[in-house]
């Protein structure tokens, strides 16, 4: 609980410091609209791009997972057939024919 409270306090302090810096620059350059707007777009655009990349990555991962499920189904059948074939071979070789032990 202490770390959560500290994190929230730190986030609020960073927000206040950033807003006061942008406000001071806007007043210094007499730009009440453009400087804060450019700052807002400049800081918000990377977040939007990152969110888009994450959502596209999740959609791509979902499609890849569905394709992988189809491959996995056939891989289970092939693996089962190989294990059964090896088991039958060893049973035939070492039990029925009386071969030497491994």
Secondary structure as GFF3:
##gff-version 3
##sequence-region A 1 102
A	DSSP	alpha_helix	2	28	.	.	.	ID=ss1
A	DSSP	alpha_helix	34	91	.	.	.	ID=ss2
A	DSSP	pi_helix	92	96	.	.	.	ID=ss3
###
